[in-house]
Amino acid sequence: MSFNFTGKPKGRSINLGNRGLSGHDRKSFLQTVKRDREERAQKRRKISAATMIQAAVRAMEDLDSKRGQLGAQWAGRLEEFCFFYPYVVLRQDFGVSKHQLVVLGSQLGRGPPARTLQNVARALVDADMRLVAACGGKDPENAAEYVELVKMSIPAIRTAIAGIGAQRSGAEPDGTAAQVSRLLALLFDLFHVEKQLEQSTKDIIDWIFHFSTSSAYKPKHGLVSLLSKYRHLDVVDAMLAPGADALRLAQFLDALMQDFVEFGKSLDLALGARLVFLGNVCRLYQRMPQRTGTVIRMCDLEFFAALLPQCHRQGGALYFASQFAPQRTFVFADEDPEIPGQDSGQDRFFDDDIQNDNCRCVIAPCLEEGIAQLYTSGDAAHAALQYCAEAPALCTTFIYELLQLVAPQGTARGGANARLESALLYSLINGAGPSAPAVFLHRDSVAQEFWTNYSFESLSGAAEIAQYFCAMRNPALVPWWRGMYVALMMYSRMVSSMSNSAMVRLLREPAFSSLLFFSKDIAVKTVLYAHQYLQSAQGVRFDAQFEQVVMAALALLRLVYRRNLRVKMLPDQYWALGDFKAAGVLPLLGAIAQMHRIIDLHDEDDSARGGRMGAGNPTLQLLRGEPLFSASGCPALFRHIFMFDGERGDAGAIGATSATSVTGTTSAGGWRILPSSQYQALCVFSYIPYMVPFAQRAGVFHRLIAADRATFADDTAAARTRGTISRDNVLFDAFDQFYSMSGTAFKSPLAVQFVNSFGELEAGIDGGGLTKELLTSIVSTVFVPSGDNIAQNRGYRFFDTTTNHQLFPSADYFLQKQYMEQNLQQSVISGESVALMKRVYRFIGMVVGKCLYDNVLIDVSFAPFFLNLMMCCESCSAFTGAADTDRESFRNSYDDLQLFDPELYDNLEKLLRLAPGDVASLGLSFCVTEKFEYRGTEYTLSVNLDDGVGKGAEKPVTAENRLQYVLALAKYKLNTRIQEQTWAFMDGLCQVIDEYWLTLFSPYELQTLISGGDKGIDVEDLRKNVVYGGYTPSSNTVRFLFEVLDEFSAQEKAKFVKFVTSSSRQPLLGFKELTPKFGIRNAGSDLTRLPTASTCVNLLKLPDYNDKDLLKQKLLFSINAQAGFDLS
């Protein structure tokens, strides 16, 4: 009988005839029986498992006890050592372990078999790993003793591995390479422990070199995996310490390369780990010994050509952490749990430095120098040029992948990336001269056949377009596209830096002229027809290399075009685009204006600070894309315009309103597919606007303004901002009242009222004329650097003139700011005064922008280098949101210095031609002394030209670096001194004129937009666009007036137009565009009265002379006296 815990007999329930199952069916009963049976079975299993565990524990305890006893009584048998040593080393006395290692060493010298040696090596490595782990975990107090045991074991491991190598016959014993890899990992960890104990780590570095380069069996994948960990960077630092053996480093690199080859040349590692590996390899290469005049060998090129593509994302670039703000935190993706000395998860390798940006990878600062040396040392360029004849495809791939790592096409270039890209390209150019790019244009049989059969005829019809682009997509052409890309990038650098005479010589080179012609043809055809092909070929994409070639070709074409504007080298027909018409893009203008107005509303706060700047507007950045290679039939910006209702907030509403003005069908993806003519027009205006006649582009520009103006035409009266301006303080009165306005408000009609010199309000209602007078008054005050204007402008001089009277920003702002930074304790120059100057430059840009917006021509001539710098500032974003092909190409170069200071340019030319021995006698240094005046006192300032590195005054100009000096001086004079002022000016201009509109024009054409064309006054066009008051077209005085104008010289005609409109040039698209219209009003019959004008409303007040000679006499007197509104 069984009993329960109460001591009473245990009750037992018996089911007789299923009587106890009331309310339950048979199925429930069976489930209950099954569950009870499973519970009993599980209980039996638990009891059995507990019994087995207890037996195993007892066995392990017995085994452990036997190992301890064997260790205490060990007499030297190697098999017994392998049995006990790894398991007792942490428990037994240090002295016993040391004695065992001594005995082990003597026994290994007797030549035991290879299998025994391998077991000994494995046992020692296992024991050492336990010891190293205990140093930082279980028993840190005994770390020094543990390290001593590990170091005592290393000679035994070396002996064992050497013995294995001596006995092997062909095949390698299983696991030996893996043991060497484990041993290297152990040594790397041991290095960190010794470093923390502040003990010498030299022996460990020696052992690492030994086991990775001299052991019988190379480590399998050991070096690649170890050098890809961020926490092992300090081991590489120790390898590169002063006094390191360069030959051993070379052997180590050879072993590393061999390990990479055995790894399959494909790193199955996280991207962060690959970048660490690349950085470590590059650091080691800095200390390579010279081999036959070059550091990088052919096998090294193969190594890097295989490694580099794996170290950046497709379409992404490598960035350096030092480019970002110091407070920026990077999360490293290195897969190590922790980094010594750092908080877990912080400042590890990075992989998501910018949220939602999968195309940016950032390298840690400690690895920057090694990677940068690959670009700046010249070794890579030298090796590629040296081996290009022997292995052209390999060398081309090597240079191509270097460029892809830091600056793939389509990514934002700047900072360290741009410097590294330029350093590599210039090293190639300097290494082989103007013929350097041709080195990479090697054509294999496939490329040669393609080149021979290529047709420059225009494409007509879908079949020809499909055939053309199918040929472009031939995979066998990819190596040639890479070479084309490298050559195009090199030619772009050459064109941007060479003089005009050198450019003329380059155009005569057959290699360059044929490549330029081919590039022009392939780029134009892609712009015109690629979208049509991609829409018809479902799911087809071009190779990335072909896309890069097209974008690089477009950049080169833009550079050549700009150089051609300075000096005529190519005929106008070279840039003609056939019968292309801009009408296809006009239906989209309303949608464009509306979309950008929504962007402004979303970024209102940013806009108030200059948010139309492309680099600072996150919404605009979001909308940017690459329409040229888009199969959707719509550029990225216009996808948001044509988005369906409800798809994306406000953008959906835009889609609803835009559909009425834009034709097209809807794709499966939800975008409105633009008709071919409209999409083609968008691509042309995005990438090759200079091939569209200027008159058409100017017409598009004015249509854009008209569409933008129409968006707020209904409420202009209510929204007008009033301003009261003193004629004695025009600039700063306008600045105080209008500077804080948003761009949208400032470009709306204003209500201006003037105060005369007596302090009285002048009569008049601003219907546009007073605003125009205000704008022209500000222009004449700011852009004429006379003593009176400077005095009126509170002593500020905002613009200077070149020797041929062209305007550019004064350097006063830059020099005063530099003086304050160099003399922190001075109190003479006010920081508020300097800051005010920058704000005024921005306001001047707003004024010029409003002149453009209101079609008010201003009679100013800007220096070309100032115009160039305008167009390379960050506020000039590409039209339709397309990626800018080469904004930096606008930046001024040495050749532009001739326009700034011809005398300085001539002296620098003499310096370049001077005999090498005479250069040092000039006593020049990389420092320039500047003088400036502030409130009547002259100050002197020294400026460093050496890119902010060191002290320029301590770096003398020599024959070797004089070219560097000349380029640095040109950069300082043309860019550095006026850059901040120029960018503030453009920031203000882009408050009024959308920045992407400006990319339709070259810098020289921007001057034409601002001041009108250079062609003479068309009197017949003026006659057709006149409004009369008190006269008719047939009135005698009117007929005499136009007869006199026909007889005037070109200069007299210009004076007449300036007399009436304040500008000596007619509007770009003729007098029909003049606002208000050119007017002629009858001023009465007083024949003694002179003709007068109200320039604010473009009105000529002409007395009814009714005599041609008298009219001519009076009119000449008035226009030569430069009288206008004041004579009214």
Secondary structure, DSSP 8 states (H G I E B T S, - for coil): --B-TTSSB------STTTT-TT--HHHHHHHHHHHHHHHHHHHHHHHHHHHHHHHHHHHHHHHHHHHHHHHT--S-HHHHHHHHHHHTTTS-HHHHHHHHHHHHHHHTT---HHHHHHHHHHHHHHHHHHHHHHHTT-GGGHHHHHHHHHHHHHHHHHHHHHHHHH--SS--TTHHHHHHHHHHHHHHHHHHHHHTT---HHHHHHHHHHHHTSSS--SSHHHHHTT-GGGHHHHHHHTSTT--HHHHHHHHHHHHHHHHHTTS---S-HHHHHHHHHHHHHHHTT---BTTBSS-HHHHHHHHHHGGGGS-TT-EEEEGGGS-TT---------S--TTS-TTSSS--S-SSTT-TTEEEE-HHHHHHHHHHHHSSHHHHHHHHHTTT-HHHHHHHHHHHHHHH--TTS---HHHHHHHHHHHHHHHHHHGGGTGGGG----HHHHHHHHH---S---SHHHHHHHHHHHT-GGGHHHHHHHHHHHHHHHHHHHHS-HHHHHHHHH-HHHHHHHHHHHHHHHHHHHHHHHHHHHSTT----HHHHHHHHHHHHHHHHHHHHHHHS--S-GGGG--TT--GGGGGGGHHHHHHHHHHHHHHTHHHHHTTTTSGGG-HHHHHH-B-GGG-SSSS-HHHHHHT--TTSSTHHHHHHHHHTTT---EE-TTS-EE--HHHHHHHHHHHH-GGGS-HHHHHHHHHHHHHHHHHTTSTTHHHH-EEEEEETTSHHHHHHHHHTTS-HHHHHS-EEEEEE-TTS-B-----SSHHHHHHHHHHHHHHHS--HHHHHHTTT---EEE-TT--EEE-THHHHHHHHHHH-TT--SS-HHHHHHHHHHHHHHHHHHHHHHHTT------B-HHHHHHHHTSTT---GGGB--S-GGGGS--GGGHHHH-HHHHHHHHHHHHS-HHHHGGG--BSEEEEEEEETTEEEEEEEE-STTSS-GGGSB--TTTHHHHHHHHHHIIIIIHHHHHHHHHHHHHHHHS-HHHHTTS-HHHHHHHHH--SS---HHHHHHTEEEES--TT-HHHHHHHHHHHHS-HHHHHHHHHHHHS-SS--TT-GGG-SS-EEEEE--S-TTS--EEEGGGTEEEE-----HHHHHHHHHHHHHTT--GGG-
